[in-house]
């Protein structure tokens, strides 16, 4: 009986097994990539990362999701992270780097990864580099989603989300067929509570203050590619492909 983490392989439809096999064969010829996406909220990282992930067969690592998964799975690091969270403390950089270290050993990260939302400080960037150096690897490219704050406000305050699938809409740029309703399921859309002009302003201030030094750090290593994130998604995708080729 073939069984993988609760999935019985005999029960998986042949077409799904074949398509996964074909995907893996196609992926085996792709170059390994270890990428970081840096950009303020609303700069289009969430639009581009699934495209990059599929094009290069990478795993997508969002630190918030990984922390929640480690806590839920009760891994030793997850237990430590939960203790910090329960006390209302920030999870330490070493813990987050440890959780990334755990995650990138998974088979889905074999060809490399996209790190999203980390590192946010130069200290985090240095700790990440140290951890990768121990594994004999390094970050290949950092994509900087550069965009004017004023454009972001229009983008973010019009954003609507379908919570269970993560599908996103925009009242101006990508409206649902019926206002306030998901195209696929017909379920109601929500607006994130931090998608307001006031919250955005403080998030952007924090982003610029913390992250500008990180951008400089990677620029000095000659691995930074600056994207014109105000352009249309298709144009940004073309810039990403050029930067990664």
GINORFEN-V836438 format. One record per pair of residues at least 24 apart in sequence whose C-alpha atoms are under 6 Angstrom apart, sorted by the first residue. I is the first residue (numbers start at 1). GAP is how many residues later the second one is. D is the distance in Angstrom with one decimal. If there is no record, write none. Layout:
BEGIN
I&GAP&D + I&GAP&D
END
This chain:
BEGIN
27&30&5.8 + 32&79&4.7 + 32&80&5.4 + 33&79&4.9 + 34&78&5.0 + 34&79&5.0 + 34&105&5.0 + 34&106&5.3 + 35&79&4.8 + 35&104&6.0 + 35&106&5.1 + 35&107&5.7 + 36&78&5.6 + 36&79&4.7 + 36&106&4.7 + 37&79&5.3 + 37&105&6.0 + 37&106&5.0 + 38&106&4.9 + 39&105&5.9 + 39&106&4.6 + 42&110&5.9 + 42&114&5.7 + 43&102&6.0 + 43&186&6.0 + 58&51&5.8 + 58&53&5.7 + 58&54&5.1 + 58&55&4.8 + 59&49&5.8 + 59&50&4.9 + 59&54&4.7 + 60&53&5.8 + 60&54&4.8 + 61&53&5.9 + 61&54&5.0 + 62&54&5.0 + 120&91&5.6 + 121&89&5.8 + 121&93&5.8 + 122&92&5.1 + 141&82&4.9 + 142&81&6.0 + 142&82&4.8 + 143&82&5.1 + 144&82&4.7 + 144&83&5.8 + 145&82&5.2 + 145&84&5.1 + 146&81&5.9 + 146&82&5.8 + 146&83&5.4 + 147&82&5.3 + 147&83&5.5 + 156&39&5.8 + 157&38&5.4 + 157&39&5.6 + 160&29&6.0 + 160&30&5.6 + 160&31&4.9 + 161&28&5.3 + 161&29&5.3 + 162&27&4.8
END
